[in-house]
Amino acid sequence: MDSYSESSPKMRLDHAKKQGSEEETHLPGLELEPPSGNNHHHRFHSMNALEILRETVRILRYNSWGFLAIATLLICPVSAAVLLSNLVIDHSLVKRLTVRMLLVAKTSGLPLRPFISHSCQRFAEMAISSTMCFPLYITLSLLSKAALVYSVFWSYSHKKFDASKFYSVMCKIWRRLVSTYVWMCMVVVGCVTLFLIVLLAVCNTCSIFGFSTQLIIYAAMAVGLIFSVVFANAIIICNIAIVICVLEDVSGPEALVQSGALIRGQTQVGLLIFLGSTIGMAFVEGLFEHRVKTLSYGDGSSRIWEGPLLVVMYSFVVLIDSMMSAVFYFSCRSFRMETSLEGESHSILETITFSAESVGIQ
C-alpha cells in the first residue's frame, strides 16, 4: 500500500505529464518518483505533529505567493478586526455581563477570587468580540479557510492557485460551507453552555454538602481541565469538518460526524496542533494587549508600527493553523487507509479528486 521512509516525513507523489512526456517537478518536501506503467498513485503516510508542521512549511514555500495573497486579502482584515475589537467594544456592556456572571458564580458557591473575576471579564470580552466579528468570520474567514484547503490540495496536484477556478468552485460549495460553519458554531456554543451548567452544578453540590472554599476551587479546576480537553477535541473536529466539506460532497452534521470518525486514532496529533496554534495566537494577543492597548512611548507612536506588525504575526499563525488542518486531514486519511485497507492499493488524491470533480475542480 503506502511506501514511506521512516527517517523522513516526506510524502511521495507520482506525477505523469501529458502526451507521454515525463518531467520531474519537485515540490519541496514531496519526493516524486517516475511513473511505472499506467498506475500512478499519490502516496501518503500518516505523520506526527512536527512532521505536519514541516510539511506545511514545505507547501508554503512551494506556493508562497498564492498563500501570501490569501493572507493579505482574506486573513489580515479578520485578524485586525479580532485584535482591535476589544478597543471598540462597549465596555459598559462588558461590565454588565461580567457583573451578572460574578453574581451567578457567587450564588453557586464559587468564591470570588481575583482569578475568577478576571476570567469572567475575559469571557465577557470574548463573547462580545466574537459576536461583533461574526459577519467577518462567516465571510472572509470562511473564504480564507476554503482557499487554503484548495491551495494545499492543488499543491499536492502540482498546480498553482487559480482565482477564477476557485471562484467557480466557491459558487457551488458556498452553501454547504456556510451550513457546516453554522453547525460548528452550534457545537462550540453547546460545549461552552454545557461547561457552565456542569460547573455551576458541581459548585452548588459542593456548597450544599458543606465543602470548604478550597475544595470547591479544586472541583471547579477539575471541571475546567476536563472541559479544556473536550473543547479542544471539538475544535479539532470542527476544523477537519471544514476541510471535509470543501474537498468532499458532505456538509453540516454529516461532515462533523465524518470528521470525528476520521481523526480517531490521531487525536493526540490533533491536540498537539491545537495546543501549538492556541499558544501562538494567545502570545500575539498578549503582545497586542500589552504593547498596543496599554503601553506606548511618549505620544504613542509605537502603536503605528507595532500594531500592524502584530496583526501580520497573528495572520501568519492563522495561516499556518489552517494549512496544518488541511495537511492533518490528508494524514488522517492515510492513517485510516493504513489501518483498514491493508493489502489494497488506493490513492488518497485520486479519492479526493473524485469528490472534488463533483464541484468542478480539475
C-alpha positions as CSV (number, residue, x, y, z in Angstrom):
1,M,0.0,0.0,0.0
2,D,1.8,3.2,1.2
3,S,5.5,3.1,0.9
4,Y,7.3,5.6,3.1
5,S,10.8,6.2,4.5
6,E,10.7,6.0,8.3
7,S,13.5,8.6,8.6
8,S,11.7,11.3,6.7
9,P,8.3,12.9,7.0
10,K,8.2,13.5,3.2
11,M,5.2,12.5,1.2
12,R,5.8,10.8,-2.2
13,L,3.8,11.6,-5.3
14,D,3.9,10.1,-8.7
15,H,3.4,12.6,-11.5
16,A,2.9,11.8,-15.2
17,K,2.9,14.6,-17.8
18,K,0.5,14.7,-20.8
19,Q,1.3,13.3,-24.3
20,G,3.6,10.7,-22.9
21,S,6.4,13.1,-21.9
22,E,7.8,12.7,-18.4
23,E,9.1,15.7,-16.4
24,E,10.0,15.8,-12.8
25,T,8.8,18.9,-10.9
26,H,9.9,19.0,-7.3
27,L,7.7,20.3,-4.7
28,P,9.7,21.0,-1.5
29,G,9.1,18.1,0.8
30,L,7.4,16.0,-1.8
31,E,9.5,13.3,-3.4
32,L,8.4,12.5,-6.9
33,E,9.0,9.1,-8.4
34,P,9.0,8.3,-12.1
35,P,5.7,6.5,-13.1
36,S,5.7,2.8,-13.6
37,G,3.3,1.7,-16.3
38,N,-0.1,3.2,-16.2
39,N,-0.5,3.1,-12.4
40,H,0.2,6.5,-10.9
41,H,-0.5,6.7,-7.2
42,H,-0.1,9.6,-4.8
43,R,1.5,8.0,-1.8
44,F,1.0,9.5,1.7
45,H,2.0,8.5,5.1
46,S,0.4,9.4,8.4
47,M,2.5,12.0,10.3
48,N,3.0,13.3,13.7
49,A,2.5,17.0,14.7
50,L,6.1,18.0,14.0
51,E,6.1,16.3,10.6
52,I,2.8,18.0,9.7
53,L,4.4,21.4,10.6
54,R,7.4,20.6,8.4
55,E,5.1,19.5,5.5
56,T,3.1,22.7,5.9
57,V,6.2,24.9,5.7
58,R,7.3,23.0,2.5
59,I,3.9,23.6,0.9
60,L,4.1,27.2,1.9
61,R,7.4,27.6,0.2
62,Y,6.2,25.8,-2.9
63,N,3.3,28.3,-3.5
64,S,4.4,31.2,-1.3
65,W,2.9,34.0,-3.5
66,G,-0.5,32.3,-3.5
67,F,-0.6,31.8,0.2
68,L,0.7,35.4,0.7
69,A,-2.2,36.7,-1.4
70,I,-4.7,34.8,0.6
71,A,-3.2,36.0,3.9
72,T,-3.1,39.6,2.7
73,L,-6.6,39.8,1.2
74,L,-8.6,37.5,3.4
75,I,-6.9,36.7,6.7
76,C,-5.3,40.1,7.7
77,P,-8.7,42.0,7.7
78,V,-10.2,39.4,10.0
79,S,-7.1,39.4,12.3
80,A,-7.1,43.2,12.5
81,A,-10.8,43.1,13.5
82,V,-10.2,40.4,16.1
83,L,-7.3,42.2,17.7
84,L,-9.0,45.6,17.5
85,S,-12.4,44.5,18.6
86,N,-11.6,44.9,22.3
87,L,-10.7,48.5,21.7
88,V,-14.1,49.4,20.2
89,I,-16.5,47.2,22.1
90,D,-19.0,48.8,24.5
91,H,-17.1,48.4,27.8
92,S,-20.3,49.2,29.8
93,L,-21.9,46.1,28.2
94,V,-18.8,44.1,29.1
95,K,-19.0,45.4,32.7
96,R,-22.7,44.5,33.0
97,L,-22.2,41.0,31.6
98,T,-19.2,40.5,33.9
99,V,-21.2,41.6,37.0
100,R,-24.0,39.1,36.1
101,M,-21.6,36.3,35.7
102,L,-20.0,37.1,39.1
103,L,-23.4,37.1,40.7
104,V,-24.1,33.7,39.3
105,A,-20.7,32.4,40.4
106,K,-21.3,33.8,43.9
107,T,-24.8,32.2,44.1
108,S,-23.4,28.8,43.1
109,G,-20.9,29.0,46.0
110,L,-17.8,29.8,43.9
111,P,-15.5,32.2,45.8
112,L,-15.0,35.5,44.1
113,R,-11.2,35.3,43.9
114,P,-9.3,37.7,41.6
115,F,-8.7,34.9,39.1
116,I,-12.5,34.2,38.9
117,S,-13.2,37.9,38.4
118,H,-10.6,38.2,35.7
119,S,-11.8,35.0,34.0
120,C,-15.4,36.3,33.9
121,Q,-14.3,39.6,32.4
122,R,-12.2,37.9,29.7
123,F,-15.1,35.6,28.9
124,A,-17.4,38.6,28.6
125,E,-15.0,40.4,26.3
126,M,-14.5,37.3,24.1
127,A,-18.3,36.7,23.8
128,I,-19.0,40.3,22.8
129,S,-15.9,40.4,20.5
130,S,-17.0,37.1,18.8
131,T,-20.5,38.5,18.3
132,M,-19.1,41.7,16.7
133,C,-16.7,39.8,14.4
134,F,-19.2,37.1,13.4
135,P,-20.0,38.7,10.0
136,L,-16.3,38.6,9.2
137,Y,-16.0,35.0,10.5
138,I,-18.8,33.7,8.2
139,T,-17.5,35.6,5.1
140,L,-13.8,36.4,4.8
141,S,-12.6,33.9,7.4
142,L,-14.6,31.1,5.9
143,L,-13.5,32.1,2.4
144,S,-9.8,32.1,3.5
145,K,-10.1,28.6,5.0
146,A,-11.6,27.2,1.8
147,A,-8.9,28.9,-0.3
148,L,-6.2,27.5,1.9
149,V,-7.6,24.0,1.7
150,Y,-7.8,24.1,-2.1
151,S,-4.3,25.6,-2.3
152,V,-2.9,22.7,-0.3
153,F,-4.8,20.2,-2.5
154,W,-3.6,21.9,-5.7
155,S,0.0,22.0,-4.3
156,Y,-0.2,18.2,-3.9
157,S,-1.5,18.1,-7.5
158,H,1.4,20.3,-8.7
159,K,-0.9,23.2,-9.6
160,K,-0.8,26.9,-8.6
161,F,-3.7,28.7,-7.1
162,D,-6.2,29.8,-9.8
163,A,-8.5,32.6,-8.6
164,S,-11.0,32.1,-11.5
165,K,-11.3,28.4,-10.9
166,F,-11.6,28.9,-7.2
167,Y,-14.4,31.4,-7.7
168,S,-16.4,28.9,-9.8
169,V,-15.9,26.2,-7.2
170,M,-16.9,28.5,-4.3
171,C,-20.1,29.4,-6.1
172,K,-21.0,25.7,-6.0
173,I,-19.9,24.8,-2.4
174,W,-20.7,28.0,-0.6
175,R,-24.0,26.9,0.8
176,R,-22.6,23.7,2.3
177,L,-19.6,25.6,3.6
178,V,-21.8,28.0,5.5
179,S,-24.1,25.2,6.7
180,T,-21.0,23.4,8.1
181,Y,-19.8,26.6,9.8
182,V,-23.2,27.2,11.4
183,W,-23.2,23.7,12.8
184,M,-19.6,24.3,14.1
185,C,-20.8,27.4,15.9
186,M,-23.7,25.4,17.5
187,V,-21.2,22.8,18.6
188,V,-18.9,25.4,20.2
189,V,-21.8,27.2,21.9
190,G,-23.2,23.9,23.1
191,C,-19.8,22.9,24.6
192,V,-19.5,26.2,26.4
193,T,-23.1,26.1,27.7
194,L,-22.6,22.6,28.9
195,F,-19.4,23.5,30.7
196,L,-21.1,26.4,32.5
197,I,-24.1,24.2,33.5
198,V,-21.8,21.4,34.8
199,L,-19.5,23.9,36.6
200,L,-22.5,25.6,38.4
201,A,-24.0,22.2,39.3
202,V,-20.7,20.9,40.7
203,C,-20.1,24.1,42.7
204,N,-23.7,24.1,44.0
205,T,-23.4,20.4,45.0
206,C,-20.1,21.1,46.9
207,S,-21.7,24.1,48.6
208,I,-24.8,22.1,49.7
209,F,-22.6,19.4,51.2
210,G,-20.7,22.0,53.1
211,F,-17.3,21.6,51.4
212,S,-14.7,24.2,52.1
213,T,-13.9,27.0,49.7
214,Q,-10.6,25.4,48.8
215,L,-12.3,22.1,47.8
216,I,-14.9,24.0,45.7
217,I,-12.0,25.7,43.8
218,Y,-10.3,22.3,43.2
219,A,-13.6,20.9,41.9
220,A,-14.0,23.8,39.6
221,M,-10.5,23.4,38.3
222,A,-11.1,19.7,37.7
223,V,-14.2,20.6,35.7
224,G,-12.3,23.2,33.8
225,L,-9.5,20.8,32.9
226,I,-11.9,18.2,31.6
227,F,-13.7,20.9,29.6
228,S,-10.4,22.0,28.1
229,V,-9.8,18.6,26.7
230,V,-13.4,18.2,25.4
231,F,-13.4,21.7,23.9
232,A,-10.0,21.1,22.2
233,N,-11.3,17.9,20.6
234,A,-14.5,19.7,19.5
235,I,-12.4,22.4,17.8
236,I,-10.2,19.8,16.1
237,I,-13.3,18.0,14.8
238,C,-14.8,21.3,13.5
239,N,-11.6,22.3,11.7
240,I,-11.4,19.0,9.9
241,A,-15.1,19.2,9.1
242,I,-14.4,22.4,7.2
243,V,-11.7,20.6,5.2
244,I,-14.0,17.7,4.5
245,C,-16.9,19.8,3.4
246,V,-14.6,21.7,1.0
247,L,-13.0,18.6,-0.6
248,E,-15.9,16.1,-0.3
249,D,-19.5,16.3,-1.1
250,V,-20.8,16.4,2.5
251,S,-21.8,19.2,4.9
252,G,-23.3,20.1,8.2
253,P,-23.7,17.4,10.8
254,E,-22.6,14.7,8.4
255,A,-19.2,16.5,7.9
256,L,-18.8,16.7,11.7
257,V,-19.6,13.0,12.2
258,Q,-17.2,12.0,9.4
259,S,-14.6,14.3,10.9
260,G,-14.9,12.6,14.3
261,A,-14.5,9.2,12.8
262,L,-11.6,10.3,10.6
263,I,-9.4,11.6,13.4
264,R,-10.0,8.5,15.6
265,G,-6.5,7.2,16.5
266,Q,-4.9,10.5,15.6
267,T,-6.4,12.6,18.4
268,Q,-3.1,13.2,20.1
269,V,-1.6,14.7,17.0
270,G,-4.6,17.0,16.6
271,L,-4.4,18.1,20.3
272,L,-0.7,19.0,19.8
273,I,-1.6,21.0,16.7
274,F,-4.4,22.8,18.5
275,L,-2.1,23.5,21.5
276,G,0.6,25.0,19.4
277,S,-1.8,27.2,17.4
278,T,-3.6,28.3,20.6
279,I,-0.3,29.2,22.3
280,G,0.8,31.2,19.2
281,M,-2.4,33.1,19.0
282,A,-2.5,33.8,22.7
283,F,1.1,35.0,22.6
284,V,0.4,37.5,19.8
285,E,-2.9,38.6,21.5
286,G,-0.9,39.1,24.8
287,L,1.7,41.2,23.0
288,F,-1.0,43.3,21.3
289,E,-2.8,43.8,24.7
290,H,0.5,44.9,26.3
291,R,2.3,46.8,23.6
292,V,-0.6,48.5,21.7
293,K,-3.6,48.8,24.1
294,T,-1.8,49.6,27.4
295,L,1.7,50.7,26.5
296,S,3.0,53.4,24.3
297,Y,6.1,55.6,24.2
298,G,5.7,59.3,24.6
299,D,3.0,60.3,22.2
300,G,2.0,56.7,21.5
301,S,3.9,56.5,18.2
302,S,4.9,52.8,18.9
303,R,1.4,51.8,18.1
304,I,1.9,53.0,14.5
305,W,4.3,50.2,13.6
306,E,3.8,47.6,16.4
307,G,0.1,47.3,15.8
308,P,0.3,46.3,12.1
309,L,3.3,44.1,12.8
310,L,1.3,42.1,15.4
311,V,-1.6,41.9,13.0
312,V,0.7,40.3,10.4
313,M,2.1,37.9,13.0
314,Y,-1.4,36.9,14.1
315,S,-2.4,36.4,10.4
316,F,0.6,34.2,9.9
317,V,-0.3,32.0,12.8
318,V,-3.9,31.7,11.5
319,L,-2.5,30.8,8.0
320,I,-0.2,28.1,9.4
321,D,-3.0,26.7,11.6
322,S,-5.5,26.4,8.6
323,M,-2.8,24.8,6.4
324,M,-1.9,22.3,9.1
325,S,-5.6,21.3,9.4
326,A,-5.6,20.5,5.7
327,V,-2.3,18.5,5.9
328,F,-3.7,16.8,9.0
329,Y,-6.7,15.8,7.0
330,F,-4.6,14.0,4.4
331,S,-2.5,12.4,7.2
332,C,-5.7,11.1,8.9
333,R,-6.9,9.7,5.6
334,S,-3.6,7.9,5.1
335,F,-3.8,6.5,8.7
336,R,-7.3,5.2,8.1
337,M,-6.2,3.5,4.9
338,E,-3.2,2.0,6.6
339,T,-5.3,0.5,9.4
340,S,-8.4,-0.5,7.5
341,L,-7.4,-1.1,3.9
342,E,-4.2,-3.1,4.2
343,G,-3.3,-5.0,1.1
344,E,-5.3,-2.7,-1.2
345,S,-3.7,-0.1,-3.4
346,H,-5.6,3.2,-3.2
347,S,-4.5,6.7,-3.9
348,I,-5.7,9.4,-1.5
349,L,-5.5,12.2,-4.0
350,E,-7.4,10.1,-6.6
351,T,-10.1,9.5,-4.0
352,I,-10.3,13.2,-3.1
353,T,-10.1,14.2,-6.8
354,F,-13.2,12.1,-7.4
355,S,-15.1,14.1,-4.8
356,A,-13.6,17.4,-5.9
357,E,-14.6,16.9,-9.5
358,S,-18.2,16.8,-8.4
359,V,-17.9,20.5,-7.6
360,G,-15.9,21.4,-10.7
361,I,-12.2,21.3,-9.6
362,Q,-9.9,19.7,-12.1
